[in-house]
């Protein structure tokens, strides 16, 4: 069992930065692939960034060059550094931990609002 708690969301002006954090509980954190997803009002949840157990990363085209995902296995933490934020980045951001085709865990989400 893994529990995920996100933090770091808030209101930021266009062009600003935020750093989201996801704290995981439970054992064997390092074996999970981790990801950040987001869901804007009226839209489907979409993958923003993912990092594998070995550290490989992938990003949605819309955030490449602006967002960076990282993990600290010793602290059981995953981070999403978001720079050059745009109004279209406004959404609830969710942390995800999974082992493909086996198990999936989600956090409760944190709101990110980009507005002047």
N, C-alpha and C positions, 0 to 999 in steps of 0.2 A: 504494500500500500504506500502511495506517495501523496502527500498533500502539498499544494503549491499556493503560495501567497505572493501576489504582485504588489508593487508599490512604485511610486515615482511619477504617477500621472499628474495632470493638472492643466492649467490654462497657460498658453504661451503664445507670443506674437509670431506672425509669419517670419521665417528666417531664424527663429530661435532654436534652442536645443533643450532636450530632456533626456534623462537617463532612467529607463525602467529597470527595476530589479525584480527577480523572482526567487523567492526562498523556498527550497524544497526540504521536506522532512522525509524520514524513512531511510532505509539502508540502500546500499549499492547504487547510489545516484549516478555514478560514472557510466553505468551500462545503458542509460537511457539516452535516446536522441531527444533533443530539446528544441522547442520552437516558440516563436511569437506569432500569434495570429491577431487579426483585428476584424471588427465588425462595425460598420457604419450603419446609421438608421436606414432601414429599408433595403439593405444590401446583405449579401451572404457573407459569412465569415471567410476570410482569405488568409493564406499564409503570407507573412511578412518576411520572416527570416528563420532559418533553421541551422542547428549545429549538431553534428553527429557525435557519437561517443568518442570518436577518434579526433574530433576537432574540425572536421571538414564543414564548410559553410555554404549555404546558398540563400539567395535573396530574390524577392519579387523584383521584377524589372522597375517598378515604380519607385523603389527605395534604394536601388543600387547606387553606390557612391555617396549616399547620405546617411544610411543606417549601418551600424556594426553590431553584430551579435557576438557575445563571448560567454565563456563559462569558467567557473572556478570549482572544480570537483571537490577540493578539500573543504570549501565553505558551503558546498551544495547550493550554489548560486548561479543564476543565468542573468545576463544583462543585455539590454538593448539601448545602445547609444544612438540617439536620433538627432541629427543636425539638419540645418536648412529646412526646417519644418514648413509645410504648406497647409493651407486650409483643408485640402483633400486628405490629409493625414488624420483628420479628426475622426475618432472612433473609440470604441472600447477595445483595449488591447488585452489579450489573454495569453497566459503562459501555458505551454503544453509539454508534457513528458510522455514519451511512448517507446515501446519496442514494436517495430512494425509487424502488423498482423497478429499481435499478441495482446497488447494492453495499451490503454490510453488514459491519461489523467489531464484534468484541466483545472486552472485556477479560477477565481471568481471574477477576474477582470479589473482593469483600472482605466478610468476615463482619461483620454487625451483630447484636449480641445485647442485647436490652432485658430486664433482669431485676433483681429486688431480691435 
